[in-house]
């Protein structure tokens, strides 16, 4: 066994080493959308009937909580914050109010009818799973009496591969595919020495094997971001590859841009996607104070949303991801596809109060780091799905009109 591992490692070292030239992203931030102005200085109507849903404020609203509760059977235990000991429920009593227009309420019955005989798929990291579970519970609240089940009998707690929830009365599946980096990550046996070993290859030119299943979805929602850092890649022994070229010094921003080009090529070259709807969600900010996630950072004291970000702090750190995603979606859309950049970053940056924090899933060690990245449910991801629903309405989405 040790000889086999050593052989794998030797093959990797024998692969050609190349350096990718860093690509300088645009300097403007899509932390929150800029208004589009015409020649006369007037705000132009955008894709959502003239409403920019990405910019606004959180308004306290006693009627804001969604119609589902933590009793929704499709929630991961880690997102059930009240059940895990959180006593403050004020984070549920806020409604997102865009500036100058209104955000349509999520109508589960309408969404189910529009999606009849169809598929809605989410592919991405565990925060994408947050949004998927929100969507399943939102729809389940409007499907009273309908049988809802996992297509292959997998438990909801499964965190590998994919899950597909079937709404039997609507012949609808709502699916989640775990793909933290959206591109394929190949794992290798670790040599006995361990330190400095190549543990995986992030294949910037290939999507995960289950991407073939994404292709047939009527609505596909992609996300990534939290794994695109030194800790998850180079420091963890995961290096970037393009074809047979293996690289140990690739700039992460350039690697991210190349991965988006792979997503774009897949979308545009796949005939099954020509009449489907593609959304790429923007980065979901974390809220660690007084340290990072692994150095004692906390969000436990946060009880209310921010009213403003005080200078767009987020844009200094991660807005380059949003710039790259937005650009890729514009390119896809320019080819006639139903593609949108689902910009939830600003609204989410304000919600420092919505994380599980210390109230993690049962069995979590007392000294484990706080979770200030994922979201309690019901909670902030419900608003993301409300924005998604609003965009679909503006685009005339209905599976019966697809063919």
ZIPE-V995863 format. One record per pair of residues at least 12 apart in sequence whose ideal C-beta (glycine too) atoms are under 7 Angstrom apart, sorted by the first residue. I is the first residue (numbers start at 1). J is the second residue. D is the distance in whole Angstrom. If there is no record, write none. Layout:
i=(I & I)
j=(J & J)
d=(D & D)
This chain:
i=(2 & 4 & 5 & 5 & 5 & 6 & 8 & 8 & 9 & 9 & 9 & 12 & 12 & 15 & 15 & 15 & 16 & 16 & 17 & 17 & 17 & 18 & 18 & 19 & 19 & 20 & 20 & 20 & 20 & 21 & 22 & 22 & 22 & 23 & 23 & 23 & 25 & 25 & 25 & 25 & 26 & 29 & 29 & 29 & 30 & 30 & 30 & 30 & 30 & 31 & 31 & 31 & 31 & 31 & 31 & 31 & 32 & 32 & 32 & 33 & 33 & 33 & 33 & 35 & 47 & 47 & 47 & 48 & 48 & 48 & 49 & 50 & 51 & 51 & 52 & 53 & 53 & 53 & 53 & 54 & 54 & 54 & 55 & 55 & 55 & 56 & 56 & 56 & 56 & 56 & 57 & 57 & 58 & 58 & 58 & 58 & 59 & 59 & 59 & 60 & 60 & 61 & 61 & 61 & 62 & 64 & 64 & 64 & 64 & 65 & 65 & 65 & 66 & 66 & 66 & 67 & 68 & 68 & 68 & 68 & 68 & 69 & 70 & 70 & 72 & 72 & 74 & 74 & 74 & 74 & 74 & 74 & 75 & 75 & 75 & 76 & 76 & 76 & 77 & 77 & 78 & 78 & 78 & 78 & 79 & 79 & 79 & 79 & 79 & 79 & 79 & 81 & 81 & 81 & 84 & 84 & 84 & 84 & 85 & 86 & 88 & 90 & 90 & 91 & 91 & 91 & 91 & 92 & 92 & 94 & 96 & 96 & 103 & 103 & 103 & 104 & 104 & 104 & 106 & 106 & 106 & 106 & 108 & 108 & 108 & 108 & 109 & 111 & 111 & 112 & 112 & 112 & 112 & 112 & 112 & 114 & 114 & 114 & 115 & 115 & 115 & 115 & 116 & 116 & 116 & 116 & 117 & 117 & 118 & 118 & 118 & 119 & 119 & 119 & 119 & 119 & 120 & 120 & 120 & 120 & 120 & 121 & 121 & 121 & 121 & 121 & 122 & 122 & 122 & 123 & 123 & 123 & 123 & 123 & 123 & 124 & 124 & 124 & 124 & 124 & 125 & 125 & 125 & 125 & 125 & 126 & 127 & 127 & 127 & 127 & 127 & 128 & 129 & 130 & 130 & 130 & 131 & 131 & 131 & 132 & 133 & 134 & 134 & 134 & 134 & 135 & 135 & 136 & 136 & 137 & 138 & 138 & 139 & 139 & 143 & 143 & 146 & 146 & 146 & 146 & 147 & 148 & 148 & 148 & 149 & 150 & 150 & 150 & 151 & 151 & 151 & 159 & 160 & 161 & 162 & 162 & 162 & 162 & 162 & 162 & 163 & 163 & 177 & 177 & 177 & 179 & 180 & 180 & 181 & 181 & 181 & 181 & 181 & 182 & 182 & 182 & 182 & 182 & 183 & 183 & 183 & 183 & 183 & 183 & 183 & 184 & 184 & 184 & 184 & 185 & 185 & 185 & 186 & 186 & 186 & 187 & 187 & 188 & 197 & 198 & 198 & 199 & 199 & 199 & 200 & 200 & 201 & 201 & 202 & 202 & 202 & 202 & 202 & 203 & 204 & 204 & 204 & 204 & 204 & 204 & 204 & 205 & 205 & 205 & 206 & 207 & 207 & 211 & 215 & 215 & 215 & 216 & 217 & 218 & 218 & 218 & 218 & 219 & 220 & 220 & 221 & 221 & 221 & 222 & 222 & 222 & 223 & 225 & 225 & 226 & 228 & 228 & 228 & 229 & 233 & 240 & 242 & 253 & 256 & 256 & 257 & 260 & 260 & 260 & 263 & 264 & 264 & 264 & 267 & 267 & 268 & 268 & 268 & 275 & 276 & 277 & 277 & 277 & 277 & 278 & 278 & 278 & 278 & 279 & 279 & 279 & 280 & 280 & 280 & 280 & 281 & 281 & 281 & 282 & 282 & 282 & 282 & 282 & 282 & 282 & 283 & 283 & 283 & 283 & 284 & 284 & 285 & 285 & 285 & 285 & 286 & 286 & 287 & 287 & 287 & 287 & 287 & 288 & 293 & 293 & 293 & 294 & 297 & 297 & 298 & 299 & 299 & 299 & 299 & 299 & 300 & 300 & 300 & 302 & 302 & 303 & 304 & 305 & 305 & 305 & 305 & 306 & 306 & 309 & 309 & 314 & 314 & 322 & 325 & 326 & 329 & 338 & 340 & 342 & 342 & 344 & 344 & 347 & 348 & 351 & 354 & 354 & 354 & 354 & 355 & 355 & 355 & 355 & 355 & 355 & 356 & 356 & 356 & 357 & 357 & 357 & 358)
j=(192 & 189 & 189 & 190 & 191 & 191 & 188 & 189 & 191 & 197 & 198 & 198 & 246 & 244 & 245 & 246 & 245 & 246 & 246 & 247 & 248 & 245 & 247 & 247 & 249 & 247 & 250 & 251 & 254 & 254 & 251 & 253 & 254 & 253 & 254 & 257 & 253 & 320 & 323 & 324 & 323 & 312 & 315 & 319 & 319 & 322 & 323 & 326 & 343 & 312 & 314 & 315 & 319 & 322 & 345 & 346 & 54 & 55 & 346 & 52 & 54 & 55 & 343 & 52 & 340 & 391 & 394 & 390 & 391 & 394 & 394 & 101 & 98 & 101 & 98 & 98 & 103 & 387 & 390 & 343 & 346 & 347 & 98 & 99 & 346 & 96 & 97 & 98 & 99 & 347 & 97 & 307 & 94 & 96 & 305 & 350 & 94 & 95 & 97 & 93 & 94 & 93 & 94 & 95 & 93 & 92 & 93 & 94 & 95 & 92 & 93 & 378 & 138 & 378 & 382 & 141 & 137 & 138 & 140 & 141 & 378 & 378 & 82 & 83 & 137 & 140 & 133 & 136 & 137 & 140 & 156 & 165 & 133 & 137 & 377 & 133 & 156 & 157 & 361 & 362 & 356 & 360 & 361 & 374 & 130 & 133 & 356 & 374 & 375 & 376 & 377 & 356 & 359 & 376 & 359 & 360 & 361 & 362 & 359 & 359 & 303 & 303 & 304 & 353 & 354 & 376 & 379 & 378 & 379 & 305 & 347 & 383 & 386 & 387 & 390 & 389 & 390 & 393 & 138 & 385 & 386 & 389 & 138 & 139 & 141 & 142 & 142 & 139 & 389 & 139 & 142 & 143 & 167 & 170 & 172 & 397 & 398 & 399 & 170 & 172 & 218 & 399 & 170 & 171 & 172 & 399 & 171 & 399 & 172 & 218 & 399 & 173 & 175 & 216 & 217 & 218 & 135 & 174 & 217 & 218 & 219 & 175 & 177 & 214 & 217 & 220 & 175 & 176 & 221 & 177 & 179 & 182 & 214 & 220 & 222 & 179 & 182 & 222 & 223 & 224 & 180 & 223 & 224 & 226 & 227 & 374 & 223 & 226 & 284 & 373 & 374 & 223 & 176 & 374 & 375 & 381 & 381 & 384 & 385 & 176 & 377 & 377 & 381 & 382 & 385 & 174 & 385 & 165 & 174 & 377 & 382 & 385 & 167 & 174 & 167 & 169 & 167 & 168 & 169 & 170 & 168 & 165 & 166 & 167 & 166 & 163 & 164 & 165 & 164 & 166 & 173 & 178 & 178 & 178 & 175 & 176 & 177 & 178 & 210 & 213 & 175 & 176 & 210 & 213 & 214 & 208 & 224 & 227 & 202 & 224 & 227 & 228 & 259 & 207 & 222 & 224 & 259 & 263 & 202 & 203 & 204 & 206 & 207 & 259 & 262 & 203 & 206 & 207 & 208 & 200 & 202 & 238 & 200 & 201 & 203 & 199 & 200 & 200 & 237 & 237 & 239 & 236 & 237 & 238 & 237 & 238 & 239 & 241 & 233 & 238 & 239 & 240 & 241 & 241 & 240 & 241 & 242 & 255 & 258 & 259 & 262 & 242 & 243 & 262 & 262 & 262 & 266 & 266 & 270 & 272 & 273 & 272 & 276 & 276 & 277 & 399 & 402 & 277 & 276 & 278 & 279 & 281 & 388 & 263 & 280 & 281 & 281 & 283 & 321 & 373 & 252 & 256 & 321 & 252 & 252 & 255 & 258 & 320 & 321 & 324 & 324 & 324 & 325 & 328 & 328 & 328 & 331 & 332 & 332 & 337 & 332 & 335 & 337 & 402 & 338 & 338 & 392 & 395 & 397 & 332 & 337 & 338 & 339 & 340 & 342 & 388 & 325 & 329 & 341 & 342 & 342 & 344 & 384 & 322 & 325 & 341 & 342 & 343 & 344 & 345 & 318 & 321 & 322 & 345 & 344 & 348 & 314 & 345 & 348 & 349 & 372 & 373 & 299 & 302 & 352 & 355 & 372 & 372 & 369 & 372 & 373 & 369 & 370 & 372 & 370 & 352 & 355 & 357 & 370 & 372 & 357 & 358 & 370 & 352 & 353 & 353 & 353 & 350 & 351 & 352 & 353 & 350 & 352 & 349 & 350 & 345 & 349 & 345 & 341 & 341 & 341 & 395 & 391 & 387 & 388 & 384 & 387 & 383 & 380 & 380 & 375 & 376 & 379 & 380 & 371 & 372 & 373 & 374 & 375 & 376 & 371 & 374 & 376 & 370 & 371 & 372 & 370)
d=(6 & 7 & 4 & 7 & 5 & 6 & 5 & 6 & 5 & 7 & 6 & 5 & 6 & 6 & 7 & 4 & 5 & 7 & 6 & 6 & 7 & 5 & 5 & 7 & 6 & 6 & 5 & 6 & 5 & 7 & 4 & 6 & 5 & 7 & 5 & 5 & 7 & 5 & 5 & 6 & 5 & 6 & 4 & 4 & 6 & 4 & 6 & 5 & 6 & 5 & 5 & 4 & 5 & 7 & 6 & 6 & 6 & 5 & 4 & 5 & 4 & 6 & 6 & 7 & 6 & 7 & 6 & 6 & 6 & 5 & 5 & 7 & 6 & 4 & 6 & 5 & 6 & 5 & 6 & 4 & 6 & 7 & 7 & 5 & 6 & 6 & 5 & 4 & 5 & 7 & 6 & 7 & 4 & 6 & 4 & 6 & 7 & 5 & 5 & 6 & 6 & 6 & 7 & 4 & 6 & 7 & 5 & 6 & 4 & 5 & 7 & 6 & 6 & 5 & 5 & 4 & 4 & 6 & 7 & 5 & 6 & 7 & 6 & 5 & 4 & 6 & 6 & 5 & 6 & 7 & 6 & 6 & 6 & 7 & 6 & 6 & 7 & 7 & 4 & 6 & 6 & 6 & 4 & 7 & 6 & 7 & 7 & 7 & 7 & 6 & 4 & 5 & 5 & 4 & 4 & 6 & 7 & 7 & 5 & 4 & 6 & 6 & 7 & 5 & 5 & 7 & 6 & 6 & 7 & 6 & 5 & 5 & 6 & 7 & 6 & 7 & 5 & 6 & 6 & 6 & 5 & 5 & 6 & 5 & 5 & 2 & 4 & 6 & 6 & 6 & 6 & 6 & 7 & 5 & 7 & 6 & 5 & 7 & 7 & 5 & 7 & 6 & 5 & 7 & 6 & 6 & 5 & 6 & 6 & 4 & 4 & 5 & 7 & 6 & 4 & 5 & 7 & 5 & 7 & 7 & 5 & 4 & 7 & 5 & 4 & 5 & 7 & 5 & 5 & 4 & 5 & 7 & 6 & 7 & 5 & 6 & 7 & 6 & 4 & 5 & 4 & 7 & 6 & 6 & 6 & 7 & 7 & 7 & 5 & 7 & 6 & 4 & 5 & 6 & 5 & 5 & 5 & 6 & 6 & 4 & 6 & 6 & 4 & 5 & 5 & 6 & 5 & 5 & 5 & 7 & 7 & 6 & 7 & 7 & 6 & 7 & 6 & 6 & 4 & 7 & 4 & 6 & 7 & 6 & 6 & 6 & 7 & 6 & 4 & 5 & 6 & 7 & 6 & 6 & 6 & 6 & 4 & 7 & 6 & 7 & 7 & 5 & 5 & 7 & 6 & 5 & 7 & 4 & 6 & 6 & 5 & 7 & 7 & 7 & 6 & 5 & 6 & 6 & 6 & 6 & 6 & 6 & 6 & 5 & 6 & 4 & 4 & 6 & 5 & 5 & 5 & 7 & 6 & 5 & 6 & 7 & 5 & 6 & 5 & 6 & 6 & 6 & 3 & 6 & 7 & 4 & 6 & 5 & 6 & 5 & 7 & 5 & 7 & 5 & 6 & 7 & 5 & 6 & 4 & 5 & 6 & 5 & 6 & 5 & 7 & 6 & 6 & 7 & 5 & 5 & 6 & 6 & 6 & 6 & 7 & 5 & 6 & 5 & 6 & 5 & 5 & 6 & 7 & 7 & 5 & 7 & 4 & 4 & 5 & 7 & 6 & 5 & 7 & 7 & 7 & 5 & 7 & 6 & 7 & 6 & 5 & 6 & 7 & 4 & 7 & 5 & 6 & 5 & 6 & 7 & 6 & 5 & 7 & 5 & 7 & 5 & 7 & 7 & 6 & 7 & 6 & 7 & 4 & 5 & 4 & 6 & 5 & 5 & 6 & 7 & 4 & 6 & 7 & 5 & 6 & 7 & 6 & 5 & 6 & 4 & 5 & 5 & 6 & 5 & 7 & 5 & 5 & 7 & 6 & 5 & 5 & 4 & 5 & 7 & 4 & 6 & 5 & 5 & 5 & 7 & 7 & 6 & 7 & 7 & 5 & 6 & 5 & 5 & 6 & 4 & 5 & 5 & 6 & 4 & 5 & 6 & 6 & 5 & 5 & 7 & 6 & 4 & 6 & 5 & 7 & 7 & 5 & 6 & 6 & 5 & 4 & 6 & 6 & 7 & 6 & 5 & 6 & 7 & 6 & 5 & 5 & 6 & 5 & 4 & 6 & 5 & 7 & 7 & 6 & 7 & 4 & 6 & 6 & 5 & 6 & 6 & 6)
